[in-house]
Amino acid sequence: MPFNFELVSPERQVRSGPVHQVVVPGTEGDFAVLEGHAPFMSTIRDGEIAIYETAGAEPLVMKIEGGFAEVGDNSLTILAEKVEA
């Protein structure tokens, strides 16, 4: 089952929509978010996020620099300082 994912930079909303899984480079280590994940917040280190639109699909990889991630009820919002496709 998908959950809602939003990726936002200071300039624009980069991506918004349902996804299966997202792997995020947290400052304490990488973490994966799936549907039903417990809510929490984390700072993000420079690195790459991997966005899986469906189970078993190849990920869309995007480079990000710094920011915050917020996992809520069936959602993930990433506020990145910089995003490169």
LINTARA-V808533 format. One record per backbone hydrogen bond with DSSP energy under -1.0 kcal/mol. CO is the residue of the C=O (numbers start at 1). NH is the residue of the N-H. E is the energy in kcal/mol with one decimal. If there is no record, write none. Layout:
co: <CO & CO>
nh: <NH & NH>
e: <E & E>
This chain:
co: <3 & 4 & 5 & 6 & 7 & 7 & 8 & 12 & 15 & 17 & 19 & 21 & 22 & 23 & 24 & 24 & 25 & 26 & 31 & 33 & 34 & 40 & 42 & 43 & 47 & 49 & 50 & 51 & 52 & 52 & 54 & 60 & 62 & 63 & 64 & 65 & 66 & 67 & 68 & 69 & 70 & 71 & 72 & 72 & 74 & 75 & 76 & 77 & 78 & 79 & 82 & 84>
nh: <19 & 76 & 17 & 78 & 14 & 15 & 80 & 9 & 7 & 5 & 3 & 52 & 33 & 50 & 26 & 31 & 45 & 29 & 24 & 22 & 37 & 71 & 69 & 27 & 64 & 62 & 23 & 60 & 20 & 21 & 57 & 51 & 49 & 84 & 47 & 81 & 81 & 44 & 79 & 42 & 77 & 40 & 74 & 75 & 4 & 72 & 6 & 70 & 8 & 68 & 65 & 63>
e: <-2.4 & -2.2 & -2.0 & -2.8 & -2.1 & -1.7 & -2.6 & -2.9 & -2.6 & -2.5 & -2.3 & -3.1 & -2.6 & -1.8 & -1.5 & -2.3 & -2.5 & -1.4 & -3.2 & -1.6 & -1.6 & -3.1 & -3.0 & -1.8 & -3.1 & -2.2 & -2.4 & -2.6 & -2.6 & -1.9 & -1.7 & -2.8 & -2.8 & -3.1 & -2.4 & -1.3 & -1.3 & -2.3 & -2.7 & -2.2 & -2.4 & -1.3 & -1.0 & -1.1 & -1.9 & -2.2 & -2.4 & -2.8 & -2.9 & -2.1 & -2.2 & -2.0>
